[in-house]
Amino acid sequence: MQPSILLLLSFIGDPRGFYLKLMLGPFTGLVHFCVDFCFTALQHYRDIFENLEYTAFNMGSFPDLSIIKGSTSYLQPNSLHRLFEDVADSKADDIALIYEDGDILNRYTYKELNGLSNRIARALYDTIRNNNLPRNNDEDYIIAVNMQPSDKLVITLLAIWKCGAAYLPLDPSFPQPRVEHIIQESKPAVIIYEEDSSAFLNTKGLSYDTLLELSSNYNNFNLSDKETLEQMKDDLAIVLYTSGSTGIPKGVRLPHKVILNRLQWQFKTFPYSVTEKVGVFKTALTFVDSISEIWGPLLNGLAILVVRKAITQDPEKLVTLLEKYKVGIGSIVLTTSIYSHLIAQITLRKVIMTVSVREIQFTYENIKNWKCV
């Protein structure tokens, strides 16, 4: 009996694709796989891969050779904040950001969000330059962010990109040893926080309120390339650390072009419908799903509704918020458990809300067995 092998690849990378040689033991032979999206950790092997021969070998005990190949398309590399600025110009008076906290309701148009983040970006740039804050060991300018989900968080992330740095998400709930390990390894130039901590070690820290006060001395115009920090290796956008559940947490570098490649695939495969006006940012910033939740809507001229953690953990309150802003479930990333609680709450309250998946319209009543993962 010939054994069966299931090989699942999930790569993000160069839009041209990579040709990878993989040894499939215990069998002999090599197989070439052409994939569209390659994981960024393989990028430093690019020269090696590009020199490989692109001809499939005999698979030995395999009677047939399967080639896994996806379609490719040209990607015009561009920084995500520059794409946002283009959207901000065309959607200046549209709502871009919404945040509720009790009686507090903050709304920002694209023009307001762009202008405020430009001022804060200039304050960050001058803070790093005036204090001679160095790059880390990888020659990167990284700014760590230790804030709860709010409108302030989104503004801060955009400002970090605009000043030319990459952002490193932390979480106020992280244990101190984990934060210390991440800080010691990544060596961010600055940490932006809501509450100071001894876990930040000797890294320069700034509160958002301090940054906001500093930003009042600057103008709202977009920063030119000459006004931004220069990344030496690549167009680094985000550094995400793994959970460390199998060992020590490890940092993963995500350049702008890698994220853009992933988002463009999302926009093509799961496009926003014409009825979708508001997206939801509810996933912890330290998880990769937060990237598409924040930047997907903002690069498409939609508004994003920032959901507080307490609301995310309460299905009844979450449904109330989604109903208020007419958010379709097609805009939300949900785990199976949260999905089940959400559907139960909707069924109990008999709330009818629109679901949009590839332009097919459903209602919650019709998708009780539909799974979100």
RAKAGI-V764598 format. One record per helix or strand. SS is the DSSP state (H for helix, E for strand). FROM is the first residue (numbers start at 1). TO is the last residue. If there is no record, write none. Layout:
# RAKAGI-V764598
ss from to
SS FROM TO
SS FROM TO
This chain:
# RAKAGI-V764598
ss from to
E 18 23
E 30 35
H 40 50
E 69 69
H 80 90
E 95 101
E 104 109
H 110 130
E 142 146
H 151 162
E 166 169
H 176 186
E 190 193
H 198 200
E 204 207
H 208 215
H 225 227
E 236 241
E 251 255
H 256 269
E 278 281
H 289 298
E 303 306
H 309 312
H 315 324
H 329 331
H 336 349
E 354 357
E 360 363
H 364 366
